[in-house]
Amino acid sequence: MNPLPQNPVAASGSFAAMRSVPYRLQFASYVLAMMADNIEHVISYWVVFQKFHSPTLGGFAVLSHWLPFLLFSVAVGGLADRFDPRRIIQCGMLLFIVASAGWGFFFLTDTIQMWHAMLLLVIHGCAGVLWQTPNQLLLYDLVGPADLPSAVRLNAMARYLGILVGPAVGGIIMLTLGSSHGIIFNTLFYLPMLLWLFWAPIRDKSVAVRRFAVRGLADIVLTIRAIGTQPVLSAMTWLAGLTSFMIGNAYHAQMPGYAGDLGHGDPGVSYSVLLAADAAGAVLAAIALESWGRLKGTPRTAIALAMLWSVALLGFALVPVYPVAIALLFFAGFFELSFNTMAQALVQLNAPHDVRGRVVGLYNMAGLGMRAFSGITIGVSGAAIGIHWSLGLSAAVLLALLCLLYGRAARKPSPP
């Protein structure tokens, strides 16, 4: 593997990662696995809602999805440093299959109980944390540092493609096969990733020259201390934590309410269009950044893009005009993918080789785990003051915090 580059985010050409055959296989299997993840959400949430009508279980579903990232991301990153990340991802795929098959069994036998649903939701959440951090390390092994920004952007696009396609495919599966057989059929979509990893390229043995034992909570403390001396790593981790804690993707869960308040035709159609606008903006961002390739990735650029994201969401929270709301969500999706992929590439490329997994895990802990609390800043406060006010205030506070972070990043000297 090449040494850490001095200019780690230099452009390497449009869709550079796609030149790698192993990366193309990873991309296709990633889209299918992400689609399966969302299909499982569509089918299981629908059946469980019909069975229990429990808002508490709905809240537990959100916590069980994000808390594993908060609790275990650094530990899983440590495992990926110490062991083959391909095998850890395969463990995640097996847990996804167990979760979908478990839902199918309980649906077929009509024996689902509340604790069954909670257990399967926890299994699904743990599967996600075993997948995402090692998969980010695998990208480095597949394409190397020069093409890593391209690989990160394209994988983000793959994620949004799965989010876009998953609900539609899940609805078709429910209509054709039924919820019970459909969710069992969904296990097949995890198999390409599971099987391909047996033949995926192995990492360069020289990358991790030291193998540290996994020490649980001590790893989190030591990793925080390690990045404290690295301005790029600390700034991007703060960026991920602030954006996830204050907003994250919690406004997606409130989208039916925004659609109803905007009062434009059928609320169901309005809801779907709003979600589609957000996802479409993200997909276009990945295509545009890959095609253009001239936007230099720096901490200040990433923070500035996050500031534009918060401005777009602040406008969305305040605007009463439906077409303008669609446009603002489109821009929000565009800026969100832009700053997230730039920050993730900066973290991977600046992380020391021997603790790369822990550093990426800490970034995921901040960027994904902190989303568990965005339900409070957006959802719980929305119940008290209204969803428009809660999103608007959260976006305004986030914008102020990002301005402070931008000023701090501007004062930091560039790494040699």
N, C-alpha and C positions, 0 to 999 in steps of 0.2 A: 504494500500500500504506500502511496506517496506520502511524504511528510506534510505536516500542516502548512497550507499555503500562506504566503504573506498577505495576499489579497484574496481571501477565501470566497468572495462572492462575485468574482469576475465572471462576466457572461461567457458561456461556452457554446453559444449557438441556439437557434430555435429548436425546441423539442429535442434537446441534446440527449436526454436520458433514453429516449425511444430508440436510439441507435443500438442500445444494448438488448440483445435477445432475452437474457434472463430478466431484465427489467420489464420488458413487454409482457412476459409471462406473469410476473408479479403483479403488474398493473391490471391485467385481465382478471386474475384470481382475486385481487383486492376488491375490484368492483363487484364481483359476484358475492364475496363474503359480506361486504357492506350492504348489498341489496338484501341478502338473507337476514342480516341483523335487523333491518328495518321491516322486512316481511314479518319476522317474529313479533316485533312490537305491534304491528297492525293487527294481526290475528289474536295474539294473546290478550292485548289490552281490550279488544272488542268483546271477547268471550268473558273475560273476568269482569268487565263492567256490567255486562248483561247478567252475570251470575250474582255479584255481590253488591253492586251499586254503592261502592265504598270510596269516598274521597280520601280516606286515610290510606287505603291501599294504593290509590293513585299517587299520593305523596311519597309513600314508601318506594314506589317504582322509580321515582326520580332520584331519591337518596341512594337506593341500591345500585343505580346505574353509575353515579358519580363518586360516591364515597370510596369504593375500592381504588379509584385513581388517587384520591387524597391520601389513603392509608398505605397503599402498597406500591405506588409507582417507583419510588426510589429503590425499594427492595427488589422489585422485578428488574429494574435497570442494573442493579448489582449482580443479579443472577445472569443477566445477559452479558455482563462483563466477564463473568467467571466461566460460563458455559455457552454452548452453541445456541445463539438466539433462534435458529430455525426450530429447534426442538421445543423451546418455550412457546413459540407461536403455535406449533402443532398441539400443544397442551391446551392452548386457548381455543383452537378449532374444535377439539374433542369436547370441551366444556360447552361450547355453543351447540354442538350436536346433541349432547345429553339434555340440555335445556329444551330444545325444540322437541326432541323425542319424549321428554317428560311431560310437556304440555299436551302432546298428542295422546299419550297414554291416559292422562286424567280426563281429557275431553272425550275420548272414545268410551271410557268406562263410566263417565259422568260421576266421578268420585272426587273432583277437585274441592279442596278445602282451603281456607284462608292461609293456613301455614304452608300448605303445598305451594301455593302461588308465591308466597314470600320467599321460600327456599329456592324456587326456580329463578326468581328475579335476582337473588343474590348470586346464584351460579352464573347467570348471564352477565352480571356486572363484573365478576371475577374473570370471566372469559375475555372481556374487553380489555382489562388491564394487562392480561398475559399476552395480548395481541399487539397493542398499539406501540408501546415503548420498544420491544424487541424488533418490531417491524421497521421502526425508524432507524435502528442500528443496521438492519439488514440492507436498507437503501444505500448506506455508505459502503457496505461490502459489495453491492452489486455494481455501482457506477463510479465509486471513488469521489474524492473531494471536488474535482473540477466540474462534474455534472450533477453534484448533489442538489444545488438550488433548483435545477430543472426537475429532478426526481421528486423533490418535496412538493413543488407546485403541482406537478401532474398527479401525485398521490392525493393531494387535497382535492383536485378536480375529480378524481375517482371516488373520493368520499361523497362529494356532493352528487355525483351521478347515481351512486347507490341510494342516497337519500331521496333523490327525485324519482328514480325508477321503482324503488322498493314498495312504497305504498300502492302504486298502481298495479304492480305485479301481485302484491299481497291481496288486493281486492279481487283480481281476476282468479287467483287460486281459491279464495274463499267461495266465489260464485260457482266455480267448476268442480272443485274437489270437496268443498265443505271445510269448516275450520279444523276438524279433527285430522282428517287425512291430509289436508293442505299443509298444516304445520309440520307433519312428519315428512312430507315431500320436500319441505324447505331445507331439511338436513342435507340434501344432495348438493345444494349450492355452496356448502362449506368444503366439499370434497376436493375441488380443484386446488385450493390453497393448501389443504392438508397433504395432498399427494405430491404436488409440485415441490414442496419443501424437502422431500427426500432426494431430489436431484438439483436443488438450488446450489449455486456456487458457495463453497465454504469460505469463511473469512480468512484473511491473511494472518498467519500466526504471529507476525511481528507487530500487529496493531496493539494488542494488550500485552505489554511486556511484563506487567506485574499482575498477579491474581489475588485480589483482596477477598477475604472472607466476607460474607453477607452478615451485617450486624444489626439489622432491624432499625430501630429508632436512632441509634448512634450514627448510622449512615446518613440520615437526613441532616443531623447537626453538622457532621464533618463535611458533607457536600455543600451546605450553606456557607460554612467557613471557607471552603476552597474557592467558591465562585465570588466570595466577597472581595477577593484581590483581583478579579477579572472584570473590568468595567462592562464589557460587552455581555458576558454571561449574566451578571447581576441585573443589568438594565433590562434584558429580554425576559428574564424570569419575573422581575417586577411587572413588566408590561403584561405578561400572560396572567399573572395573579390578579392584577387590578381589573383588567377587562373582564375576566371570568367572574370575579367576585361581585362586581357592580352590575353587570348585565348578563354576560355569558350568552346562552341561548334561551334564557327563561322567557323572553318575550314571545317565542314561538308557541309556548303553551297558552299564552293569552291571546293568540291571534284570532280565535273565534269572537272574542269580545271586541277587539279592534274592528273586525269586519262588520259586526252588528252595529257598532257606534257610527261607522262611516255611512251606513244606510244606503248602500248602492246595490239595488237588486237583491237577488237571493243570497242570504248570508253564507250558505255553504259554498256557492261558487266564488263569492268575494273572498272567503277564507282561503280557498285553494289558490286563487290568483295571487294573493298576498304572499303566501308561502313560496309559490313558484317564482315570483319576482325576486325574492331574496336569494333563492338557490340559483336562478339564472344569472344574477349578477356575479355570484361566486364563480360559476363555470366560465363566464365570459372573462373574468379577471385572470383565471389560469391560462386561457387561450391567448389573451392579449399580452400578458407578461412573457409567455413563452415565445410568441411571435415577434414582439418588439425587442425584448432582451437588453434594453439599454438602461433600465432603472437599477442603479447601483444600490445594493443592499447594505445599509448602514443602520446602526441603532436609531439615529435621529430620523431617518427615513421611515423606519418601521413605526416609531412613535407618532410621527406626523400622520401616517396613514390611519393609525388607530384614533387619532384626534378627529380626522375626517369621518370615520365610522361613528364616533359618538355624536358628532354634529348631525349626521344623517338620521340617526335614531332620535335625537332630540327633535328634529323637524318632523319626523313621522309621528311622534307622540303628540305634537301640537296641531298638526295640520288637519282640517276637517274635510278636505277635498280628496275624493277617492283616487283620481288619476295621479295627483301629486304624491299621495301616500304610496302608490305603486312605484313611482319613480324613485322616491327616497329609499324604499326598501331595496330596490335594485342597486342603488349606489351603496347602501349599507352592506349588501352581500359582496359587492366588488371590493370595497375597502377591507372588509373582514378577512377574506381570503388573502388579500395582498399582504396585510401586516402579519397575519398568522404564519404564512409560509415563509416570509422573509425572516421573522424572528426565529422560527424553527431551524432554518438553514444556518443562521448565524450561531445558534447554540451548538448545533452538531459540529460545525466546522471549527469552532473555537474551543471546544471541550478537549481537555487532555485525553490522549488515547487510552490510558489505563483506567480512567474512571468515566469514560464516555457514557456508559449506560446509566450510571448514577446521576450524572449531570442532566442527561435527557430525561431521566425519570423525575428529577426535581422539577424540571420545566413542565412536564406533563402533570405533575402533582399540582403545580400552580395553575396551569392552563386548563386542565380538565377537572381535577379534583375540587377546585374552588367553585366550580359551577354548581355544586351541591348547595351553596349558600346564596346563589343568585335567585333562587326561589323565594328567599326571604326579602331581598332588596326589591324584587319586581313583583312576586306573587303575593306574599303576606302583606306587604305594605300596600299593594294594589287593592286588596280587600278593604283596607282602612281608608285610603284616600283616593282610590280610583286608579285603574290601570294606566291611564294616560299620564296622570301626575307622577305615579311611581316610576314609570319608564323615563319621563322627562327629567325628573329630579336626579335619578340615577345617572342618566347620560350627562347632565350638567356637572354633577360632582366628579364623574369620571373624567370629563374634559379638563376640569381644574387640576385634578391629580396628574393627568398626562402632561399638562403644561409644566408642572413642577418637575416631572421626570425628564421631560425634554430639556429643560434648563440644566438639570444635573448632568445629563448625557453630553450636552454641549460643552460643559466645563471639563469633562474628562479628556485626557490626552488620548490620541489614537494609538493603538498598539503598534509597536515597531514592526 
